[in-house]
Amino acid sequence: MARIFSGIQPSGELHIGNYLGAVKNWVKLQGEHPGAIYCVVDYHAITGAYDPAVLRARRWGMAKSLLASGIDPAQAILFMQSDVPEHTELSWIFTTITPLGDLERQTQFKDKSSKLESIPAGVLMYPVLQAADILLYRADSVPVGEDQIQHLELARDTSRKFNAKFDVAYFPEPKPLLTPTRRILGLDGNAKMSKSMGNTIGLLESDDEIWQKLRPAMTDPQRVRKSDPGRPEVCNIFQLHKAFNAEHTVAQVADQCSTAGWGCMDCKKVLLEGMVQELTPIRRRSAELDAEPSRVLDALADGGRAARAIAQQTMGEVREIMGLSGLPAT
């Protein structure tokens, strides 16, 4: 059985972009891959300026949202990255075999460094830690979005370099498991859904809050009047229909849009119904976890123990391979 690993930064409560792009798929995969490993990658969240109190709250919010979304501690291992120190140990080891040029060519490094006057080394080394996150558990497969494929390729290359350097077949070359949901743009229809850009819908927002965000959301820019036929294939709202509604509803939306049978508001009201149906149980579970926070703490504690057991075994074997354990007999 293949072992899967994936991680998510602690941005607080999930938004629908996180949910559709990653977490909904994680919930499905945990039933197909017993022992799936999911990590809140809090070390990745400290490469820029941050408030410790805010980070603490976001770590909690993310863990709670993952459990509310359906991550089941009885099926999957859920833990905080910082609870397993072997992540940073293996990351340091991988820095010794990773060429600087490979890191400087990473698209995310180019994007982030271009906006910074002083570039923290952690921004450059981010994908090395990401490789360590994956390979520490000797994961065969990684559920990712399209924007993470380049970092996964670096993890695959790191595996090859380590195995070749020490003449072993130890680390696997993890394969991407692309999410079945196409990348969701923000409500502005122009950029990736992101809290920092204010174009998201939170997973735990009320029906009214969701509607207040859906009403002005971008649709087909060429549809000016209700009588104008729409183009579902270019409408970001239609992509959300495909994520939240049944196939027969999606087909009805496409027909009514393309024939101008419905206006954009009609279409958005049907989307709201689908979103409310799927998100209401998640909100309910989140409220239950708020009332019993020990359930979140217990899940993370159990997950941390399980993750450390695997990580410690890996690092023991890595140290042996590298000559870092034991001393020659005298």
Stockholm file with secondary structure:
# STOCKHOLM 1.0

chainA/1-330         MARIFSGIQPSGELHIGNYLGAVKNWVKLQGEHPGAIYCVVDYHAITGAYDPAVLRARRWGMAKSLLASGIDPAQAILFMQSDVPEHTELSWIFTTITPLGDLERQTQFKDKSSKLESIPAGVLMYPVLQAADILLYRADSVPVGEDQIQHLELARDTSRKFNAKFDVAYFPEPKPLLTPTRRILGLDGNAKMSKSMGNTIGLLESDDEIWQKLRPAMTDPQRVRKSDPGRPEVCNIFQLHKAFNAEHTVAQVADQCSTAGWGCMDCKKVLLEGMVQELTPIRRRSAELDAEPSRVLDALADGGRAARAIAQQTMGEVREIMGLSGLPAT
#=GR chainA/1-330 SS CCCBEEEECCCSSCBHHHIIIIIHHHHHHHHHSTTEEEEECGGGGGSSCCCHHHHHHHHHHHHHHHHHHTCCTTTEEEEEGGGCTHHHHHHHHHHTTSCHHHHHTCHHHHHHHTTCSSCCHHHHHHHHHHHHHHHTTTCSEEEECGGGHHHHHHHHHHHHHHHHHTTCCCSCCCEEEECSSCCCBCTTSSSBCCGGGTCCCBTTCCHHHHHHHHTTCCCCTTCCSTTSCCCGGGCHHHHHHHHHSCHHHHHHHHHHHHTTSSCHHHHHHHHHHHHHHHHHHHHHHHHHHHHCTHHHHHHHHHHHHHHHHHHHHHHHHHHHHHTCSSCCCC
#=GC SS_cons         CCCBEEEECCCSSCBHHHIIIIIHHHHHHHHHSTTEEEEECGGGGGSSCCCHHHHHHHHHHHHHHHHHHTCCTTTEEEEEGGGCTHHHHHHHHHHTTSCHHHHHTCHHHHHHHTTCSSCCHHHHHHHHHHHHHHHTTTCSEEEECGGGHHHHHHHHHHHHHHHHHTTCCCSCCCEEEECSSCCCBCTTSSSBCCGGGTCCCBTTCCHHHHHHHHTTCCCCTTCCSTTSCCCGGGCHHHHHHHHHSCHHHHHHHHHHHHTTSSCHHHHHHHHHHHHHHHHHHHHHHHHHHHHCTHHHHHHHHHHHHHHHHHHHHHHHHHHHHHTCSSCCCC
//
